[in-house]
Amino acid sequence: MKKTLPLLAAAAVLLAGCTSATATGAPGQPEKLELRYQGSANSVTLPELAEDLGYFGPVKLKWVGNTISGPQDIQSAATDQTDFGGAFTGAVVKLVEAGAPVKAVVNYYGSDDKAFIGYYTKEDSPIRTARDLIGKKVGVNTAGANLEAALDTWLKKQGLSDDEIKQVQLVVIPPINAEQALRNGQLDVVALQGILQDHAVAAGGVRSLFSDVQAFGPYNGGPYVLRTDFIKKYPETTKIFVSGVAKAIEWERTTPREQVIARFTKIIQARGRNENTDTLKYWKSVGITRGGLISDRDYTLWEPWLKQGYIKGDRIDTSKLYTNEFNPYRADAPAVTK
């Protein structure tokens, strides 16, 4: 598959000068009270929701801008430009393989029957099968991440050879512009998810080619990562962050949809970033399992794709990729209180 590879090298920089000593403080009290992060335009992230619900206690978020790319977001965390970042599990594997000192701590997105990645073409397009994509342009938000992995894996399942898959051209485009690029004929197929997908479907004139859930079933798509030195230095802050995000996931999973949308709308309007709340009405599901718990399958699902030069050897070493230690929904944790 023709692709523009993400810049992983920068994120592999080990953070020289960072102390390895654990910060001291009263038990249960956060050592760090401000977390730098990148948001997402016109939407509410789980940490933003957790803060608004009061799950972070005295810990506050500091918005430093928006990102449209998971690999870029976790690179920023790895190089200490932000304190946490989130991306596709495969992108996390590649970052760790490149030597970046990060670890996944809680899942934040995934695909289920309500929230999934769809690959769409125009209603009158002749594209009907995987083989019809040979020589065509497919729009994705970034190369080397979830949208590419799902497409590549589906093409293989449909019988295309590696040489044929290389003839499917990936075009990186901001998600907000993907629908219009498809309608204008600049792209043959675009990958859409969340409210952008629902908006395109509601407007009509597009047709689904396939979805990741149809191809692989429900799965957790990606986690938030923290630097390993951050976890060691700020264990109580780490616990508050992970616990808050996990509780926010459960709040979204158990709260009536209209109340979730109302809360998102309030948050966006209050933060004053000149955003549009119209697309929030298309929100359906958080799309991940209970509390955002991480499992080996979240990574091994993409092992065949990652073997194409992204990992050393034939197997993924999941032990160095993630921890559920700070998640209050793990099996051996005390009962969660709201």
TIMI-876190 format. One record per residue: x, y, z of N, C-alpha, C, O in turn; residue in three letters. Coordinates in steps of 0.1 Angstrom, whole numbers, plus 2048, in hexadecimal, padded with zeros to 3 digits. Layout:
% residues N
XYZXYZXYZXYZALA ...
This chain:
% residues 338
8087F480080080080080980C80081180E809MET 8078157F680E8227F680B82A8037FF82B806LYS 81582F80A81283581681C84081982883F815LYS 81884982282285282882484E83681B84F83ETHR 83084A83983284484783384F85183885A84ELEU 82D84D85D82E85786883C85886D84484F86CPRO 83F86487384C86687884D86188684B868890LEU 85285488785384E89486085289B8628518A7LEU 86A8558928778578988788618A387E8608ADALA 87186D8A08718778AA86C8738B88708778C2ALA 86286A8B785C8668C486485B8CB8618588D6ALA 86E8568C487784C8CB8828538D488A84C8DAALA 8828608D488C8678DC88A8648EB87F8678F0VAL 89485F8F189385D8FF89586A90789D872903LEU 88D86C91188C87991789887B92089787892CLEU 8A388191B8AF8839238AC88D92E8A589792CALA 8B288B9398B18949448A589294D8A3899957GLY 89C88994989088795289487F95E89B87595DCYS 88F88496989287D97688B86F97788086E972THR 89186697D88B85997E88585798C87F84D98FSER 8878619958838609A28748629A386E86999CALA 86D85A9AC85F85C9AE85C8689B686286A9C1THR 8538709B184F87C9B98498799C684286F9C7ALA 84B8819D084587E9DD8398869DF8388919DATHR 8308829E78248899EB81B8819F481E8759F6GLY 8118879F980887FA018018749FA7FE8769EEALA 7FF868A007F985D9F97EB8619F47E38679FBPRO 7E985D9E77DC8609E17DB86E9DC7D18719D5GLY 7E58779DE7E48849D87ED8859CC7F88809CBGLN 7E888C9C17EF88C9B57FC8949B67FC89F9BDPRO 80788F9B08148969B08148A19A681C8AB9A7GLU 80C8A099B80C8AA9907FD8AE98E7F58A598DLYS 7FB8BB98E7ED8C098E7E98C59807DD8C997FLEU 7F18C49767EE8C99697F38BF95E7FE8BB95EGLU 7EA8BC9557ED8B294A7EC8B993D7E18BD939LEU 7F68BA9357F68C09287F18B591E7F48AA91FARG 7E98BA9157E38B090B7DF8B78FE7DD8C48FETYR 7DC8AF8F47D68B48E77C88AF8E77C58A48EAGLN 7BF8B88E27B18B48E17AD8B18D37B68AE8CAGLY 7A08B18D079B8AE8C37908B88C07868B98C8SER 7918BF8B57878C98B27798C48B17778B98ABALA 76F8CC8B77618C98B675D8BC8BD7528B68BAASN 7658B78C67628AB8CD7688AB8DB7708B48DESER 7638A28E47678A28F276F8958F476988A8F2VAL 77B8968F878388A8FB77F88590977988B911THR 78387890C78087291978787A92478087C92FLEU 79387E92379988692E79189393179089793CPRO 78D8999267858A69277788A392F7748AB937GLU 77289892B765894932768891940761895949LEU 773889943776885951778891959774892965ALA 77F89B9547828A895C7758AF95F7728B396AGLU 76C8AF95575F8B69567568AF96074F8B6968ASP 7578A296174F89A96A75589A97974F895982LEU 7618A097A7678A198776F89598B773893996GLY 77288C98177987F98478888298678F87998BTYR 78E88D98279C89098379F8979907AB899993PHE 79589B9987988A29A579F8AF9A279B8B799AGLY 7AB8B09A97B28BD9A87BB8BD99B7C08C8998PRO 7BC8B29947C48B29887BC8B997C7B18B697AVAL 7C38C29767BD8CA96B7C48C795E7D08C495DLYS 7BC8C89537C28C79467C78D49407C08DF943LEU 7D18D49387D68E09317D68DD9227DF8D591ELYS 7CD8E391B7CC8E090D7D78E89057D98F4908TRP 7DF8E18FD7EA8E88F67E78E88E67F08EB8DFVAL 7DB8E48E27D88E38D47D08D78D17CE8CE8D9GLY 7CD8D58C47C68C98BF7CF8C18B67D88C58B1ASN 7CB8B48B67D28AB8AD7C88A38A47BD8A18A9THR 7CC89F8987C38968907CA88988E7C5880887ILE 7D68878947DE87B8927E287489F7E887A8A7SER 7DE8678A07E28608AC7F185F8AE7F68618B8GLY 7F885A8A380785A8A480D8678A88168678B0PRO 8088728A380E87F8A780B8818B68138878BDGLN 7FF87E8BA7FB8808C88048798D280887E8DCASP 80786C8CF80F8648D881E8688D78258668E0ILE 82286C8CB82F8718CA83187E8D383C87F8D9GLN 8278868D38288928DC82988E8EA8318958F2SER 8228848EE82387F8FC8318798FF83787B909ALA 8368718F584386B8F784E8758F88588728FFALA 84D8808F185888A8F18558958FB85C8A08FBTHR 84C89390484989C9108448AA90B8458B4912ASP 83D8AA8FF8368B68FB8288B79028228C1904GLN 8238AB9058168A990C81889E917823897917THR 80F89D92081089392A80988592780D87B92CASP 80088691E7FA8799197F587B90B7F3886906PHE 7F48709047EF8708F67E98638F37EB8598FAGLY 7E08638E87D98578E57DB8538D67DB85C8CEGLY 7DB8468D37DC8428C67D88338C47D682C8CEALA 7D782F8B87D58218B47DF8188BB7EB81B8BCPHE 7DA80C8BF7E38028C67F07FF8BD7FB7FE8C2THR 7EE7FE8B07F97FB8A78038068A780F8038A6GLY 7FF8128A880881E8A881081E8B681B8228B6ALA 8098198C08108188CD81B80E8CC8268108D1VAL 8188028C68227F88C482E7FD8BD8397FB8C1VAL 82C8048B283780A8AA83F8148B284B8148B0LYS 83881C8BA83F8268C284981F8CC8548238CELEU 8438158D384B80E8DD8578068D68628068DBVAL 8548008CB85E7F98C38698038BF8757FF8BEGLU 86680F8BC8708198B887881E8C48828268C2ALA 87481A8D087C81E8DC8768298E587C82D8EEGLY 86A82D8E28648388EA8608328F785A8278F9ALA 86283A90285F83691085183991484F84191CPRO 84783290E83983491183382691483881C911VAL 82782791B81F81B91E81181F91E80C829923LYS 8098169187FA8189177F48159257F880C92CALA 7EB81E9297E581D9367D681B9367D0816940VAL 7CF81F92B7C081D92B7BB81F91D7C0829916VAL 7B38179187AD81890A7A382490A79D827914ASN 7A382B8FF79A8368FE7918368F178783E8F1TYR 79382D8E878A82C8DD78A81E8D77938168DATYR 77F81B8D077E80E8CA77380D8C176D8178BEGLY 7708018BC7658008B275B7F58B775F7EB8BCSER 74E7F88B67447EF8B97397F18AF73B7F88A5ASP 72D7EB8B17227EC8A771C7FA8A67157FD89CASP 7208038AF71A8118AE72581B8AA7228258A3LYS 7318188AE73D8218AB7478198A474D8108AAALA 74A81C89775481488F75A81D884755828881PHE 76481787E76B81D87376481886676480C864ILE 75F82185E75981D85176182384576782E846GLY 76281B83B76981F82F75E822824757818820TYR 75D82E82075283281775783780A76183D808TYR 74E8348007508397F37438417EF7398407F6THR 7438477E373684E7DF72C8447DB7308397D6LYS 7208477DC71583E7D97168397CB71382D7C9GLU 71A8417C171A83D7B37288377AF72B8367A3ASP 7318357B973E8307B673E8227B173681A7B5SER 74781E7A77478107A374F8077AD74F7FB7ABPRO 75480D7B775C8057C17527FD7CA74A8027D1ILE 7547EF7C974B7E67D07537DC7D974E7D77E3ARG 75F7D97D47667CF7DB7747D47DE7787DE7DATHR 77C7CC7E67897CF7EA7927D07DD79A7D97DCALA 7907C87D37987C87C77967D57BF79F7D97B8ARG 78A7DB7C17877E87BA7907F37BF7907FE7B9ASP 7967F17CB79F7FC7D07AD7FD7CA7B48067CDLEU 7B07F37C37BE7F37BC7BF7FF7B37B68017AAILE 7C98077B67CB8147AE7C281F7B37C382A7ACGLY 7BB81E7BD7B28297C27B88307CE7C282B7D4LYS 7B383B7D17B78437DD7AE8427E97A28447E7LYS 7B483F7F47AC83E8017B184880B7BC84880EVAL 7A78508107AB85A8197AB8558287A184F82CGLY 7B585882F7B685483D7BC8608457C286983FVAL 7BA8608527BE86B85A7CD86C85C7D387785DASN 7D486085C7E286085D7E78528587E0848859THR 7F38528547F984584F7FE83D85B802843865ALA 7FF83085A8058288647FC82687180282387BGLY 7EF8288707E782787C7DB81E8797DB816870ALA 7D08208817C48188817BE8168747BA80B86FASN 7BC82186D7B48218607BC81A8567B681284ELEU 7C981B8557D181484C7D280584F7D17FC847GLU 7D480285C7D47F48617C87EC85E7C87E1859ALA 7BC7F38607AF7EC85D7AD7EA84F7A97DF84AALA 7B17F48467B07F28387B97E78337B57DF82BLEU 7C67E88377CF7DE8327CB7D08367CC7C682EASP 7C67CE8437C27C18487B67BC8407B57B083DTHR 7AD7C583D7A17C18357A47BD82779F7B3822TRP 7AD7C58217B17C18137B87B48137B57AC809LEU 7C07B081D7C67A381D7BB79881F7BC78E818LYS 7B179B8287A779182A79F78F81D79978481BLYS 79E79981579779880879F7927FD79A7917F2GLN 7AB78E8007B37877F67BD78E7EE7C37897E4GLY 7BF79B7F07C87A37E97D679F7ED7D979D7F9LEU 7DF79F7E37ED79C7E67F47A97EB7EF7B47EASER 8007A77F18087B37F680A7BD7EA8097C97ECASP 80E7B87DE8107C17D38047C87CF8047D47CBASP 7F87C27D07EC7C87CC7E87D37D77E37DE7D4GLU 7EB7D07E47E87D97EE7F07E67ED7EC7F17F0ILE 7FD7E47E88057EF7E68007F97DC8048057DCLYS 7F77F57D47F17FD7C97E58057CE7E080E7C7GLN 7E18037DB7D780B7E17DE8177E77E68157F1VAL 7DA8237E37E282F7E77DB8357F37CF8397F3GLN 7E28377FE7DD83E80A7E084D8087EB851804LEU 7D685580B7D786380B7D48688197C986681EVAL 7DD86F8207DB87482D7D388282C7D788B824VAL 7C88828337BF88E8327B98908407B5886847ILE 7B789D8457B189F8527A389985179C89B847PRO 79E89285C79188C85C78689685977C892852PRO 7878A285D77C8AC85B77B8AF84C7708B4848ILE 7858AC8447848AF8357828A382D7808A4820ASN 78189783378188B82B774889823774886818ALA 76888C82A75C88B82375B89381675788F80CGLU 75F8A081875E8A980C7688A58017648A67F5GLN 77389F80577D89B7FB77788F7F377988E7E7ALA 76F8877FA76987B7F375E8817E975D87C7DELEU 75688A7EE74B88F7E67508977DA74A8977D0ARG 75C89D7DC7628A57D176989C7C676D8A17BCASN 76A88F7C97718877C07808867C27878817B9GLY 78688D7CC79488D7CE7998807D47A587C7D2GLN 7908787DA79386B7E07898617DB77D8657D9LEU 78C8557DA78384A7D677C8447E27708407E1ASP 7838437ED77D83E7FA78384680578E84A805VAL 77B84881078084E81C77C846828772840828VAL 78584683278283F83F77C84A84878285484AALA 77084684D76985085676584986376283D863LEU 76585086E76184A87B75A85588375C861881GLN 75385088D74D85A89774386389073B85F887GLY 74286F89573887889173A87D88273188087BILE 74687C87D74988086F74387586673E87985BLEU 74486986A73E85E86272E86086272885F857GLN 72986286D71A86386E71586F86770A86F861ASP 71D87A86771988685F71988385070F88784AHIS 72387C84B72387983D71887083971287282EALA 71586684170A85C83E6FD86483E6F4861835VAL 6FB86C8486EE8748496EC87D83D6E187F838ALA 6F78828376F688B82C6F388481F6EE88A815ALA 6F587781F6F286F8136FD86F808706877809GLY 6FB8677FE7048677F371185F7F571985F7ECGLY 71285880071E85080271984180670E83F80AVAL 72283880371F82A80572B82380D736825809ARG 72881A81673281381D73880881573180080FSER 74580781574C7FC80E74E7F181874B7E5815LEU 7537F48247547EB82F7577F383C75A7FF83BPHE 7567EC8477597F28547627E985C7637DD859SER 76A7EE8657737E686D76C7DC8757707D1877ASP 7607DF87B7587D68837537CA87A7537BF87FVAL 74F7CD86E74B7C28657577B98637557AD861GLN 7637BE86276E7B685E7747AF86A7797A3868ALA 7757B587677C7AF8817747AD88E7787A7897PHE 7677B388E75F7B289A7637BE8A376D7C58A0GLY 75C7C08AF7607CA8B876E7C98BD7737BE8C0PRO 7747D58BF7827D48C57857E28CB77F7EC8C8TYR 78F7E28D47947EE8DA79F7F48D07A87ED8CCASN 79D8008CD7A68068C27B380C8C77BD80B8C0GLY 7B28138D27BF81A8D67BF81F8E47B48218EAGLY 7CA8208EA7CB8258F87D28328FA7D88388F0PRO 7D08389057D88439097E683E90E7E6833915TYR 7F084590B7FE84191180384C919800858918VAL 80B84892381385192B82284D92A825841927LEU 82B85692C83985392C83C84A93983584C943ARG 84584193784883994384E84094E84C83D95ATHR 85684B94B85B85395685085B95D85185E969ASP 84685F95683A86695C83385C966830860971PHE 83185096182A84696A83284497782C843982ILE 83F84397684884198184884D98B84884C997LYS 84985998584A86598D83D86A99383D86F99DLYS 83286798B82586C99081A86199181086198ATYR 81C85799981384B99A80584F99E7FC849999PRO 8048589A77F685C9AC7EF8649A17E386299FGLU 7F686D99A7F087498F7EC86A9837E186C97DTHR 7F58609817F28569777E584F97B7DC84C972THR 7E484B9877D884498C7CB84C98A7C1847986LYS 7CC85998E7C186298C7BD86397D7B186397AILE 7C78659757C48669667BD85A9617B385B95BPHE 7C384E9637BD84295E7B083F9647A683B95DVAL 7AE8419717A183E97879784897278B843970SER 79B85497079185E96B78C85B95D78085C95AGLY 79585795479285394778984794777F846940VAL 78D83D94F78583095077783395576D82E94FALA 77583C95E76883F963760847959754846958LYS 76785095176085794775B84E93C750850936ALA 76384393975E83992F75183393474883292DILE 75182F94174582994673983394772E82F945GLU 73C83F94973284994972B84A93B71F84B93ATRP 73484A93172F84A92372783E92071D83E919GLU 72C83292572582692271882492870F81D923ARG 71682B93470A82893C70083493C6F5833941THR 7048409376FC84C9376F384C92B6F884A920THR 6E685092C6DE8529206E585B9156EB865918PRO 6E48579096EB85D8FE6E886C8FD6F18748FBARG 6DC8708FF6D987F8FE6E08879096E3892908GLU 6E28809156E98879206F888891D6FE892920GLN 6FD87E91770B87E91270D88A90971789290AVAL 70588B8FF7068958F57048A38FB70C8AC8F7ILE 6FB8A49046F98B190B7068B59137098C1913ALA 70C8AC9197188AE9217238B391872B8BC91BARG 7258AB90D72F8AF90372D8BD8FE7368C58FDPHE 7218C08FB71D8CE8F67218D99007278E38FCTHR 71E8D690C7218E09177308E29187358ED91ALYS 7388D79187468D891974C8E090D7558E9910ILE 7488DD90174D8E48F574A8F38F67528FB8F3ILE 73D8F68F97399048FA74190C905744918903GLN 74490591074A90C91B75990E91875F91891EALA 76090691076E90890F77291390577E917904ARG 7699188FD76B9238F47769228EA77F92A8E8GLY 7769178E27809158D877A9178CA7809138C0ARG 76F91E8C97699218BC7669148B476A9128A8ASN 75F90A8BB75C8FD8B574D8FC8B17459048B6GLU 74A8F28AA73C8EF8A57378E38AD73E8D98AEASN 72B8E48B37268D98BA71B8D18B27158C88B7THR 7198D58A670E8CF89E7108C089C7068B889CASP 71C8BB89A71F8AD89771D8A48A471E8988A3THR 71C8AA8B071C8A28BC70F8998BC70F88F8C2LEU 70589E8B56F88968B56FA8888AF6F187F8B0LYS 7058868A87078798A170F86F8AB7118648A7TYR 7138748B771A86B8C071185F8C47058608C6TRP 7188538C47108478C871683F8D370F83A8DBLYS 72383D8D37298348DC7388378DF73F83C8D6SER 73D8338EA74B8358ED75382A8E775F82B8E4VAL 74D81E8E47528148DB75D80B8E27638038DAGLY 75F80B8EF7698038F57647FB9017597FE906ILE 76C7F19057677E99107687EF91E76E7FA91FTHR 7637E99287617EE93576E7F593A7787EE93BARG 76D80293E77880994478480B93C78E810941GLY 78380792F78F80992779A80092A7A6802926GLY 7977F49307A17EA9337A87E69267A27E491CLEU 7B57E49277BE7E091C7C07D091D7C27CB927ILE 7C17CA9117C47BC9107CE7B99057D07C28FDSER 7D47AD9057DD7A98FB7D77AA8ED7DE7AE8E3ASP 7CA7A68EC7C47A58DF7C37B38D87C37B48CCARG 7C37BE8E07C37CB8DA7CF7CD8D17CE7D58C8ASP 7DA7C68D47E67C78CC7E87BC8C27EC7BE8B7TYR 7E57B08C77E87A48BE7DF7A48B27E279D8A8THR 7D37AB8B37CA7AB8A77D17B189B7CE7AD890LEU 7DB7BA89D7E27C08927F07BB88F7F77C1888TRP 7F37AF8958007AA8948047A788580F7AB881GLU 7FB7A187D7FF79F86F8037AC86780D7AC860PRO 7FB7B786A7FF7C486480C7C98698147CF861TRP 80E7C887681A7CD87C8277C68788327CB879LEU 8257BA8748317B286F8377B78628427B385FLYS 8307C085C8357C684F83F7D185283E7DC84DGLN 8497CE85A8547D785C8527E086885B7E886BGLY 8477DE8708447E787B8497E188884C7E9892TYR 84B7D48898507CE89585B7C589285C7C0887ILE 8637C289C86E7B989B8697AB89F8637AA8AALYS 86C7A189786879389B85A79189685479888FGLY 85478589B84778189683C7838A083078289DASP 8407878AD8357898B78377978BE84279C8BFARG 82B79C8C282B7A88CA82D7A58D982779C8DEILE 8377AC8DF8397AA8ED82F7B48F58337BF8F7ASP 8237AF8F88197B88FE81D7BC90C8187C6911THR 8267B59138297B892182F7C692282E7CC92DSER 8367CB91883C7D89198347E39138387EF913LYS 8277E090F81F7EA9088157F09118127FC90FLEU 80F7E991B8047EF9228047EA93180B7E0934TYR 7FC7F19397F97ED9467EB7F194A7E67FB946THR 7E47E89517D77EB9577D87EE9667CE7EF96DASN 7E57F096B7E77F29797DF7FD97F7DB7FC98BGLU 7DD8089787D681497E7C781497B7C081E97EPHE 7C280A9747B480A9707AB80497B7AD7F997FASN 7A280C98079980798B78F7FC9877897F698FPRO 78E7F997A7857EF97578C7E19737867D896ETYR 7997E09767A07D497479A7CA97E7947CE989ARG 79B7BD97C7957B39847987B39927907B099BALA 7A57B69967A97B59A47A87C39AB7AD7C49B6ASP 7A27CD9A57A17DA9AB7957DB9B478B7D39B2ALA 7957E49BE7897E69C777E7EB9BE7807F09B3PRO 7727E99C47667EE9BD7677FD9BA76B8059C2ALA 7628019AE76380F9AA7588179B074C8129B0VAL 75B8239B575182C9BA7518389B175C83D9ADTHR 74583D9AF7448499A67478569AE7478619A9LYS 
